[in-house]
């Protein structure tokens, strides 16, 4: 069984509203946010909002093994986007305890990977929550780096998981994963926890 829910509105504006609602809830908030190009305008819209950012801790769901000031660094991207808001931006580390995230926002690759859990990493849903080291195979040409990533258990332990995807091909792949037609990393995640998908055609 899987628990995939489709947001009624999958637009960037709807994603902004969903994240802002979590930030606005009472008490400290811990967010796990993705890297890449799709989130950039959403990050900009969120950072411009008058929200209680000073109580928010933000971590990436995965990180390339590069310096934090490298253009490929996800934590560097998060610091550039949210550093002026007063939020605390923390890198992933396999040596530090993980928080239970109030929100994990994931993207999904055309091969069904989430965070940096690529098909070749054969993610095991039964191991405890952790930050793990992985090497995609093949290495994506746009980001040919070893990675740190949350494992499936760490993602599934979150209060809310949202998956933001764009395009018909990714929707078809996700629907196949939800139907049990493949065993890609996203399919394994869907068996562990409820996931809300925010999809738009482009």
MOTA-V28710 format. One record per residue. N is the residue number from 0. RES is the residue in one small letter. D_CENTER is the distance of its C-alpha to the mean C-alpha in Angstrom with 1 decimal. Layout:
[[N/RES/D_CENTER] [N/RES/D_CENTER]]
This chain:
[[0/x/22.1] [1/x/18.7] [2/x/17.4] [3/x/15.7] [4/x/16.5] [5/x/16.6] [6/x/16.5] [7/x/19.9] [8/x/18.7] [9/x/15.7] [10/x/16.7] [11/x/15.1] [12/x/17.5] [13/x/16.3] [14/x/12.6] [15/x/14.3] [16/x/16.5] [17/x/14.0] [18/x/12.2] [19/x/15.7] [20/x/17.1] [21/x/14.9] [22/x/15.9] [23/x/19.5] [24/x/19.9] [25/x/22.4] [26/x/21.9] [27/x/19.3] [28/x/15.7] [29/x/12.7] [30/x/9.3] [31/x/6.1] [32/x/4.9] [33/x/4.2] [34/x/7.8] [35/x/10.2] [36/x/12.8] [37/x/11.6] [38/x/10.0] [39/x/13.2] [40/x/15.6] [41/x/13.4] [42/x/13.0] [43/x/16.8] [44/x/17.6] [45/x/15.9] [46/x/17.5] [47/x/20.8] [48/x/20.9] [49/x/23.1] [50/x/20.8] [51/x/21.4] [52/x/19.0] [53/x/21.3] [54/x/20.1] [55/x/16.3] [56/x/14.5] [57/x/11.3] [58/x/9.6] [59/x/7.1] [60/x/5.0] [61/x/7.7] [62/x/10.9] [63/x/13.8] [64/x/17.1] [65/x/18.7] [66/x/20.1] [67/x/18.0] [68/x/20.3] [69/x/19.7] [70/x/18.5] [71/x/15.8] [72/x/14.4] [73/x/10.9] [74/x/12.4] [75/x/15.3] [76/x/13.6] [77/x/12.3] [78/x/15.8] [79/x/17.4] [80/x/15.6] [81/x/16.0] [82/x/18.7] [83/x/21.5] [84/x/20.3] [85/x/21.1] [86/x/17.7] [87/x/17.3] [88/x/14.8] [89/x/14.6] [90/x/13.8] [91/x/12.6] [92/x/15.9] [93/x/17.2] [94/x/20.2] [95/x/19.0] [96/x/18.3] [97/x/14.8] [98/x/14.7] [99/x/13.9] [100/x/11.0] [101/x/12.2] [102/x/8.9] [103/x/5.4] [104/x/3.8] [105/x/2.7] [106/x/5.6] [107/x/8.5] [108/x/11.4] [109/x/15.0] [110/x/15.6] [111/x/13.2] [112/x/10.8] [113/x/7.2] [114/x/5.7] [115/x/9.4] [116/x/11.0] [117/x/13.5] [118/x/16.4] [119/x/18.8] [120/x/17.1] [121/x/18.1] [122/x/15.7] [123/x/17.8] [124/x/16.7] [125/x/19.8] [126/x/19.2] [127/x/18.4] [128/x/15.2] [129/x/14.8] [130/x/13.4] [131/x/15.0] [132/x/16.3] [133/x/16.1] [134/x/17.7] [135/x/16.8] [136/x/20.0] [137/x/20.9] [138/x/19.2] [139/x/17.7] [140/x/20.5] [141/x/18.4] [142/x/16.7] [143/x/19.1] [144/x/17.9] [145/x/17.4] [146/x/14.0] [147/x/12.9] [148/x/9.9] [149/x/9.2] [150/x/11.3] [151/x/11.4] [152/x/13.5] [153/x/11.4] [154/x/8.4] [155/x/11.4] [156/x/13.2] [157/x/11.2] [158/x/13.3] [159/x/11.1] [160/x/8.2] [161/x/7.8] [162/x/7.3] [163/x/8.6] [164/x/11.1] [165/x/14.4] [166/x/17.7] [167/x/20.0] [168/x/19.2] [169/x/15.6] [170/x/16.9] [171/x/19.6] [172/x/17.5] [173/x/15.3] [174/x/18.7] [175/x/20.2] [176/x/17.5] [177/x/18.1] [178/x/21.8] [179/x/21.8] [180/x/22.9] [181/x/20.7] [182/x/19.2] [183/x/16.2] [184/x/13.1] [185/x/11.6] [186/x/15.1] [187/x/15.2] [188/x/12.1] [189/x/14.0] [190/x/17.0] [191/x/15.6] [192/x/14.2] [193/x/14.2] [194/x/11.5] [195/x/12.2] [196/x/11.9] [197/x/12.6] [198/x/14.6] [199/x/17.2] [200/x/19.7] [201/x/18.8]]
